[in-house]
Amino acid sequence: MNYRVVLCLTLASISITAFADWPRFRGPNGAGVSDTTTIPTKWTDEDYNWRIDLPGEGHGSPVVVGNNIFVLCGDPFTAARRVVCINSDDGKIRWVKSFKSKLHYIHRLNNYASSTPAADNDGVVTIWTTPKTFVVTALNNDGEQLWQRDLGEYKSAWGGSPSPIIVDDMVIIQNDQMNPEFMKNFLPEGVPVTEAGHSYAVALDRSTGETRWMVDRESIIASYATPCIRELPNDEKELVIVGAYNGMTGIDVKTGKVNWLAEDTFPNRTVMSPVLAGDLIVGSSGLGTVGDRLVAVRPPDEKNDSAEVAYRIKKSIPLVPTAVYKDGLIFLTSENGAVSCVDAETGEYVWRERTGGKFLGSPILIDGRLFCTDRRGDIFVLAAGKTFELLARNSLGDDSYATPAVANGSMYIRTLTQLMSIGGEK
């Protein structure tokens, strides 16, 4: 089986299964795609299945396995973290597991709960950080702690938000930190600048938390991207990660061996997660809240032994929101309200428009429509095609930095302080 067929089958399986579980940031393999047909385009407050207040604030997104929804919350006054499990059927909170922490500096657009959990049939894995700690916790479906690891100090000028993924019997984490030369340019006066953090990608045993492998990386600028998986022949899997000055990297999931590296791709901070786009993989970089380039990389295949950059584009590029790929098109939303459609093969713009939104949550594609969450609390719904069409604008009534989850025929939307459910069979 060749690489093209494997990638096409992978994307097809993502599309078919996305309406079942949504186990990580942006659902299966981070694609942000669902074929669910029971999500409305336009709705009012009366249309919500349920809407609840959460025990804390958060920018991290919900994940769903079965009828369990998991979210991470942070207390803005104490920095305590709370892992919350909610019944997707009725919105009732099943349990809350609380962990003490200490107040520390974070960027004004960050939050004590910006990380998205990862879940499977055995429970949930979460991450939270302080300048002195990088805490990974595994809980079962009853909220009982299975294991916890502190992976050490976390150095970043913005605070933490790395999100784990679960691959087979491993929890995989990308942890790119900063060096002091970069930190001092971004930290406010009075916040101490210390030595460089330890950057790495690591695989932990899902059952015990023990380290299976670790790949050291250079510490330049912190990365907040969440990895994706590339399926290879012979049932092999490759972890794809992106990072400033570390480029785009393919790592063997089982062994941690670095298979390939596309250098000179991302000169600045990477927040957008890598996305499979046909035969290509796309990522972006930037500074502040502005993306400076989108890079499409062609990974090694049967014809080429090394990765190569297929194209770069530099207009209307997101720094934070992750792209969506579908049927040869890449859809982008950016912090300044620009929305774009790009031909995935050539990198040429199909259309570029402005909506008036300020997007930090990532768009998701549901049944031919893009759902784009504005941080001021609106969801813009666009047609996911070769012509720009704004279909609806729905108010959430609260700020939102998270990306919705789709499972069980419903969409679960997290605002700063609430969680709500819309859609499903009526």
C-alpha positions as CSV (number, residue, x, y, z in Angstrom):
1,M,0.0,0.0,0.0
2,N,1.5,3.4,-0.9
3,Y,1.6,6.5,1.1
4,R,-1.1,8.3,-0.9
5,V,-3.6,5.5,-0.3
6,V,-2.8,5.2,3.4
7,L,-3.3,9.0,3.9
8,C,-6.6,8.9,2.0
9,L,-7.9,6.0,4.0
10,T,-6.8,7.7,7.2
11,L,-8.7,10.9,6.3
12,A,-11.7,8.8,5.3
13,S,-11.8,7.0,8.6
14,I,-11.6,10.3,10.5
15,S,-14.6,11.6,8.6
16,I,-16.7,8.4,9.2
17,T,-15.9,8.1,12.9
18,A,-15.8,11.8,14.0
19,F,-19.5,11.8,15.0
20,A,-18.8,9.1,17.6
21,D,-16.1,10.1,20.0
22,W,-14.1,13.4,20.1
23,P,-11.1,12.2,22.3
24,R,-8.5,14.9,21.9
25,F,-8.1,18.5,20.8
26,R,-10.2,18.9,17.5
27,G,-11.3,15.3,17.6
28,P,-9.9,12.3,15.8
29,N,-6.3,13.0,14.8
30,G,-6.9,16.8,15.3
31,A,-8.6,17.1,11.9
32,G,-11.6,19.0,13.2
33,V,-14.0,17.2,10.8
34,S,-17.4,15.6,11.4
35,D,-20.1,14.2,9.1
36,T,-22.8,14.6,11.8
37,T,-25.9,15.9,10.2
38,T,-27.9,17.0,13.3
39,I,-26.1,20.3,14.1
40,P,-28.2,23.4,13.2
41,T,-26.8,26.3,11.3
42,K,-28.7,28.9,13.2
43,W,-30.0,28.6,16.8
44,T,-31.4,30.6,19.7
45,D,-31.1,30.2,23.5
46,E,-34.2,28.0,23.5
47,D,-32.5,25.5,21.2
48,Y,-29.8,24.4,23.6
49,N,-30.2,20.8,25.0
50,W,-28.6,22.0,28.2
51,R,-26.3,24.8,29.5
52,I,-24.3,24.6,32.7
53,D,-21.9,26.8,34.7
54,L,-18.5,25.2,35.2
55,P,-16.5,25.2,38.4
56,G,-13.9,27.6,37.1
57,E,-12.7,29.2,33.9
58,G,-10.9,27.8,30.9
59,H,-9.7,28.1,27.4
60,G,-9.2,24.4,26.8
61,S,-11.6,22.5,24.7
62,P,-14.0,19.7,25.8
63,V,-13.4,16.1,24.8
64,V,-15.9,13.3,24.6
65,V,-15.8,9.5,24.9
66,G,-19.0,7.7,25.1
67,N,-21.3,9.9,27.2
68,N,-18.5,11.4,29.3
69,I,-17.4,15.0,28.5
70,F,-14.1,16.0,30.1
71,V,-13.0,19.6,30.6
72,L,-10.2,21.2,32.6
73,C,-11.0,24.3,34.7
74,G,-8.8,26.8,36.5
75,D,-9.6,29.0,39.5
76,P,-8.5,32.6,38.6
77,F,-8.0,33.4,42.3
78,T,-6.0,30.4,43.5
79,A,-4.8,28.7,40.3
80,A,-6.3,25.4,41.5
81,R,-7.0,23.1,38.6
82,R,-10.2,21.0,38.4
83,V,-10.9,18.1,36.1
84,V,-14.6,17.9,35.4
85,C,-16.6,15.0,34.0
86,I,-20.1,15.8,32.7
87,N,-22.9,13.6,31.4
88,S,-23.4,14.4,27.8
89,D,-27.1,13.4,27.9
90,D,-28.3,15.9,30.4
91,G,-25.3,18.2,31.3
92,K,-25.1,17.0,34.9
93,I,-21.7,17.0,36.5
94,R,-20.7,13.5,37.4
95,W,-17.5,14.4,39.4
96,V,-14.9,17.1,39.9
97,K,-11.3,16.3,40.9
98,S,-9.4,19.3,42.3
99,F,-5.7,19.9,42.5
100,K,-4.0,22.7,44.4
101,S,-1.6,25.0,42.6
102,K,0.1,28.4,43.0
103,L,-0.7,31.7,41.3
104,H,1.9,32.6,38.7
105,Y,2.3,35.0,35.7
106,I,0.4,34.1,32.5
107,H,-0.3,36.2,29.5
108,R,-3.6,38.2,29.5
109,L,-4.9,36.0,26.7
110,N,-3.9,32.8,28.4
111,N,-5.6,31.1,31.3
112,Y,-4.9,28.5,34.1
113,A,-6.8,25.9,32.1
114,S,-5.8,26.4,28.4
115,S,-4.8,22.8,27.9
116,T,-7.3,20.3,26.3
117,P,-7.4,16.8,27.9
118,A,-7.1,13.5,26.0
119,A,-9.6,10.7,26.8
120,D,-10.2,7.0,26.0
121,N,-12.3,4.2,27.4
122,D,-10.1,4.1,30.5
123,G,-10.5,7.7,31.5
124,V,-8.8,11.0,30.9
125,V,-5.3,12.5,30.9
126,T,-4.7,16.2,31.6
127,I,-1.8,18.7,31.7
128,W,-1.3,21.9,33.7
129,T,1.9,23.9,34.3
130,T,3.5,26.4,36.6
131,P,7.0,27.9,36.1
132,K,8.2,25.1,38.5
133,T,6.0,22.2,37.4
134,F,4.7,20.3,34.4
135,V,2.0,18.0,35.8
136,V,0.5,15.1,33.9
137,T,-2.4,13.3,35.6
138,A,-4.4,10.2,34.6
139,L,-7.8,9.7,36.1
140,N,-10.3,6.8,35.5
141,N,-13.9,7.3,34.5
142,D,-14.9,7.6,38.2
143,G,-12.4,10.4,38.9
144,E,-9.9,8.2,40.7
145,Q,-6.2,9.0,40.1
146,L,-4.4,6.3,38.2
147,W,-1.0,8.1,38.2
148,Q,0.6,11.5,38.1
149,R,3.9,12.7,36.8
150,D,5.7,16.0,37.4
151,L,8.0,16.4,34.4
152,G,9.8,19.4,35.8
153,E,10.0,23.2,35.2
154,Y,8.1,24.9,32.5
155,K,9.7,28.0,30.9
156,S,7.5,30.2,28.8
157,A,6.7,33.9,28.6
158,W,3.0,33.2,28.0
159,G,2.1,30.4,30.5
160,G,1.2,26.9,29.6
161,S,-1.2,25.1,27.4
162,P,0.3,21.9,25.9
163,S,-2.3,19.3,25.2
164,P,-1.7,15.5,25.4
165,I,-2.8,12.9,22.9
166,I,-3.3,9.2,23.4
167,V,-1.9,6.9,20.8
168,D,-2.4,3.1,21.3
169,D,-1.0,2.4,24.8
170,M,0.9,5.7,25.1
171,V,0.3,9.3,26.2
172,I,2.4,11.6,23.9
173,I,3.3,15.1,24.8
174,Q,5.2,17.9,22.9
175,N,6.9,20.2,25.4
176,D,8.8,23.0,23.6
177,Q,10.0,25.7,26.0
178,M,11.9,29.0,25.8
179,N,15.4,30.2,26.4
180,P,16.1,33.3,28.5
181,E,17.1,35.5,25.5
182,F,13.7,35.2,24.1
183,M,11.8,35.2,27.4
184,K,13.2,38.6,28.4
185,N,11.7,40.2,25.2
186,F,8.2,39.1,26.1
187,L,7.9,39.1,29.9
188,P,6.7,42.2,31.7
189,E,9.0,44.1,34.1
190,G,9.5,42.4,37.4
191,V,8.9,38.8,36.2
192,P,12.2,36.9,36.7
193,V,14.0,35.4,33.7
194,T,15.8,32.2,34.4
195,E,17.7,29.5,32.5
196,A,16.3,27.8,29.4
197,G,13.7,25.2,29.8
198,H,14.1,21.5,28.8
199,S,12.3,20.9,25.5
200,Y,11.3,17.4,24.3
201,A,8.7,15.1,22.9
202,V,7.9,12.3,25.3
203,A,5.8,9.1,25.3
204,L,4.4,7.9,28.6
205,D,3.0,4.5,29.3
206,R,-0.8,4.9,29.3
207,S,-1.3,2.6,32.3
208,T,1.6,3.6,34.6
209,G,2.9,7.0,33.4
210,E,6.4,5.6,33.0
211,T,8.6,7.1,30.2
212,R,8.7,4.9,27.1
213,W,10.9,7.3,25.1
214,M,12.0,10.9,25.0
215,V,13.4,13.0,22.2
216,D,15.2,16.1,23.2
217,R,14.5,19.3,21.3
218,E,16.1,22.8,21.2
219,S,14.7,25.4,23.5
220,I,14.1,28.6,21.6
221,I,10.4,29.7,21.7
222,A,7.6,27.8,23.4
223,S,5.3,25.9,21.1
224,Y,1.6,25.2,21.9
225,A,0.8,23.0,18.9
226,T,-0.8,19.6,19.5
227,P,0.8,16.7,17.4
228,C,-1.0,14.6,14.8
229,I,-0.4,11.1,13.6
230,R,0.6,10.1,10.0
231,E,-0.3,6.5,9.1
232,L,2.5,4.7,7.2
233,P,2.6,1.3,5.4
234,N,2.8,-1.9,7.5
235,D,0.6,-0.4,10.2
236,E,3.4,2.0,11.3
237,K,2.5,5.3,12.8
238,E,4.5,8.6,12.8
239,L,4.1,11.5,15.2
240,V,4.2,14.9,13.4
241,I,5.2,17.9,15.5
242,V,6.0,21.5,14.7
243,G,8.1,24.0,16.6
244,A,10.0,27.3,16.2
245,Y,13.5,26.6,14.9
246,N,12.8,22.8,15.3
247,G,10.9,22.8,12.1
248,M,8.4,20.0,11.3
249,T,9.4,16.6,12.5
250,G,8.3,13.0,11.9
251,I,8.9,10.6,14.8
252,D,8.3,6.9,15.0
253,V,5.6,6.4,17.5
254,K,6.8,3.1,18.9
255,T,10.5,3.9,19.3
256,G,10.9,7.7,19.3
257,K,13.3,7.6,16.4
258,V,13.3,10.8,14.4
259,N,12.4,9.7,10.8
260,W,12.7,13.1,9.1
261,L,13.0,16.8,9.7
262,A,11.8,19.7,7.5
263,E,14.1,22.6,8.6
264,D,13.8,26.3,7.9
265,T,10.0,26.2,8.1
266,F,8.9,28.0,11.2
267,P,11.0,31.0,12.4
268,N,8.6,32.0,15.2
269,R,6.2,30.6,17.7
270,T,4.0,27.7,16.6
271,V,0.5,27.5,18.1
272,M,-1.6,26.2,15.2
273,S,-1.4,22.4,15.3
274,P,-0.2,20.4,12.2
275,V,-2.9,19.1,9.9
276,L,-2.8,16.4,7.3
277,A,-3.9,17.9,3.9
278,G,-3.9,15.2,1.3
279,D,-0.3,14.3,0.6
280,L,0.9,17.4,2.5
281,I,1.1,18.5,6.2
282,V,0.5,22.2,7.0
283,G,1.5,24.3,10.0
284,S,2.0,28.0,10.7
285,S,4.1,30.3,12.9
286,G,4.0,33.9,14.0
287,L,4.3,36.4,16.9
288,G,1.9,38.2,19.1
289,T,-1.5,37.2,17.7
290,V,-0.5,37.4,14.1
291,G,0.6,34.5,11.8
292,D,3.5,35.2,9.5
293,R,3.5,32.1,7.3
294,L,1.6,28.9,6.5
295,V,4.0,26.2,5.4
296,A,3.0,23.0,3.5
297,V,5.4,20.2,3.8
298,R,5.6,17.1,1.6
299,P,6.8,14.3,3.9
300,P,9.0,11.4,2.6
301,D,7.3,8.9,0.4
302,E,8.1,6.1,-2.0
303,K,9.6,8.6,-4.4
304,N,11.4,11.0,-2.0
305,D,13.6,10.0,0.9
306,S,13.4,13.5,2.6
307,A,10.8,16.0,3.4
308,E,10.4,19.1,1.3
309,V,8.5,22.4,1.5
310,A,5.8,22.4,-1.1
311,Y,4.9,26.1,-0.7
312,R,4.7,29.0,1.8
313,I,1.9,31.6,1.9
314,K,2.0,34.8,4.0
315,K,-1.4,36.6,3.8
316,S,-4.2,36.2,6.3
317,I,-2.4,33.5,8.2
318,P,-3.6,32.3,11.6
319,L,-1.2,32.0,14.5
320,V,-3.5,30.3,17.0
321,P,-6.5,28.7,15.1
322,T,-5.7,25.4,13.5
323,A,-6.6,24.9,9.8
324,V,-9.3,22.5,8.5
325,Y,-8.8,20.4,5.4
326,K,-11.5,18.8,3.2
327,D,-11.7,17.7,-0.4
328,G,-8.6,19.5,-1.6
329,L,-9.3,22.8,0.2
330,I,-7.7,24.3,3.3
331,F,-9.8,26.6,5.4
332,L,-8.2,29.2,7.7
333,T,-9.5,31.7,10.3
334,S,-7.3,34.3,11.8
335,E,-7.2,36.5,14.9
336,N,-7.9,39.7,12.8
337,G,-11.2,38.2,11.5
338,A,-9.9,37.1,8.1
339,V,-11.2,33.8,6.8
340,S,-9.6,32.1,3.8
341,C,-9.9,29.1,1.5
342,V,-6.6,27.8,0.0
343,D,-6.1,25.2,-2.8
344,A,-4.2,22.5,-0.8
345,E,-2.2,21.3,-3.8
346,T,-1.0,24.7,-5.1
347,G,-1.2,27.0,-2.1
348,E,-3.2,29.5,-4.2
349,Y,-6.1,31.4,-2.5
350,V,-9.5,30.4,-3.6
351,W,-11.1,33.2,-1.6
352,R,-10.2,35.6,1.2
353,E,-12.8,37.6,3.2
354,R,-13.3,39.4,6.5
355,T,-16.1,38.6,9.0
356,G,-15.5,41.1,11.8
357,G,-14.6,38.2,14.2
358,K,-11.6,37.7,16.4
359,F,-10.8,34.0,16.2
360,L,-8.7,32.2,18.8
361,G,-10.7,28.9,18.9
362,S,-10.1,26.7,15.9
363,P,-12.7,26.2,13.1
364,I,-14.4,22.8,12.8
365,L,-16.1,21.4,9.7
366,I,-19.5,19.8,10.2
367,D,-21.6,18.4,7.3
368,G,-20.2,20.9,4.7
369,R,-20.2,23.9,7.1
370,L,-17.4,25.7,9.0
371,F,-18.2,26.6,12.6
372,C,-15.8,29.4,13.7
373,T,-15.7,30.5,17.3
374,D,-15.0,34.2,18.0
375,R,-13.3,35.0,21.3
376,R,-16.0,37.6,22.1
377,G,-18.6,34.8,22.1
378,D,-20.0,34.4,18.5
379,I,-20.0,31.3,16.3
380,F,-19.8,32.2,12.6
381,V,-21.1,29.5,10.3
382,L,-19.7,29.5,6.8
383,A,-20.2,27.4,3.7
384,A,-17.2,25.1,3.3
385,G,-16.8,25.5,-0.4
386,K,-15.1,27.4,-3.2
387,T,-17.3,30.4,-2.7
388,F,-17.5,32.5,0.4
389,E,-20.9,32.4,2.1
390,L,-21.7,33.5,5.6
391,L,-24.6,31.4,6.7
392,A,-25.2,32.5,10.3
393,R,-23.8,34.2,13.3
394,N,-24.8,32.8,16.7
395,S,-24.2,34.5,20.0
396,L,-23.0,32.5,23.0
397,G,-23.4,35.2,25.6
398,D,-19.9,34.7,27.0
399,D,-16.3,35.0,25.8
400,S,-15.0,31.8,24.2
401,Y,-11.4,30.7,23.4
402,A,-12.1,27.0,23.0
403,T,-12.9,24.8,20.0
404,P,-16.3,22.9,20.0
405,A,-16.4,19.2,20.2
406,V,-18.8,17.0,18.2
407,A,-20.1,13.6,19.4
408,N,-23.3,11.7,19.9
409,G,-25.0,13.8,17.2
410,S,-24.5,17.0,19.3
411,M,-22.0,19.9,19.4
412,Y,-20.5,20.8,22.8
413,I,-19.4,24.4,23.2
414,R,-17.2,25.7,25.9
415,T,-17.2,29.4,26.8
416,L,-15.0,31.0,29.5
417,T,-17.3,29.9,32.3
418,Q,-20.0,27.6,30.8
419,L,-20.5,24.4,28.7
420,M,-23.5,23.9,26.5
421,S,-25.0,21.3,24.1
422,I,-26.7,22.0,20.8
423,G,-28.1,19.7,18.1
424,G,-29.0,16.0,18.0
425,E,-32.2,14.2,17.0
426,K,-35.3,16.1,18.2
